[in-house]
Amino acid sequence: MCDACVIESVKNGMLSRRSFFRAAAAGAATVAAASTGALSPALAQAPSKVTDLTHELYEEFPTFFGEQQFFREQKFNYKEHTFNLFELRVNEHTGTHIDAPLHFSEDGRTVAEIPVADLIVPLAVVDIRGKAAENPDAQLTPDDIKAWIAANGDLPEKACVALNSGWARHLGTEKFRNADSEGKLHFPGFHVEAVQYLAENSSAVGIAVDTLSLDHGISPDFATHHAWLSSGHWGLEGAANLDQLPAKGATLIVGAPKVRGGTGGPSRVFALV
């Protein structure tokens, strides 16, 4: 057999194997979906890009209360032990993290009890960067959601609705917390009426913000947390790179920690487009 024929035969074999593995992966995904809970039809779209929505976590990462919430101590090092190992101590609500229903309810679901099918969902990104630039206390309202629907169609089934305020760009500066002389914080969030609207008019399972809180910073009572989490939904705080995503069409994947009894936890979060 000629060299060119051999090369062509190998190429064809590789392509056939790739097709086989793609089909096998698709079949496995279908079986997994059937065994763990129904996923949204939007997830059938083949993604071509992955966007990391997670900020890198480090000791000085800003926190809502202003105090350090992430600590690490090296227990083993490569020079002495031929391997590295750190012991971590972290507040559940630090960095890019998920809020479970239990965080603001007496007996809501723990982070470990959130169904996997509710952590892989269509993402609807609502852009309020314009009004957030003018007013750091800006809130996402029902009118913003209605405007999104008018422009993009109905919210997808079992969606996560994300607030893109542009606040992620302030990470590493004092403006991310934006505390005034009295210690009160000023950054955007969801208005309580917006999450009430979502609960009554959609099947949304989660909301996300690019700030330190689901509520706007100056909120005196965490009204949005109480209304949304206590009704069985989850929230995502401190999301990165929402400005890199389309308003509609991305699939969100939340790698929430499976901690028994947990009220939330740092998560690795990304979007497929």
SULDANOR-V284635 format. One line per field, one symbol per residue. ss: DSSP state (H for helix, E for strand, L for the rest). burial: 1 if it has 16 or more other C-alpha atoms within 10 Angstrom, else 0. A space follows every 50 residues. Layout:
ss->???
burial->???
//
This chain:
ss->LLHHHHHHHHHHHHHHHHHHHHHHHHHHHHHHHHHHLLLLHHHHLLLLLE EELLLLLLLLLLLLLLLLLEEEEEEELHHHHLLLEEEEEELLLLLLEEEL HHHHLLLLLLHHHLLHHHLEEEEEEEELHHHHHHLLLLEELHHHHHHHHH HHLLLLLLLEEEEELLHHHHLLLHHHLLELLLLLELLLEELHHHHHHHHH HLLLLEEEELLLLLLLLLLLLLHHHHHHHLLLLEEEELLLLHHHLLLLLE EEEEELLLLLLLLEEELEEEEEL
burial->00000000000000000000000000000000000000110110000000 11111000001111000111000000000000000000000111111111 11111001111111010111111111111001000111111101110100 00001111111111111100100011111000001111111111110110 01011111111111111110011111111101111111111110101111 11111110000111111111111
//
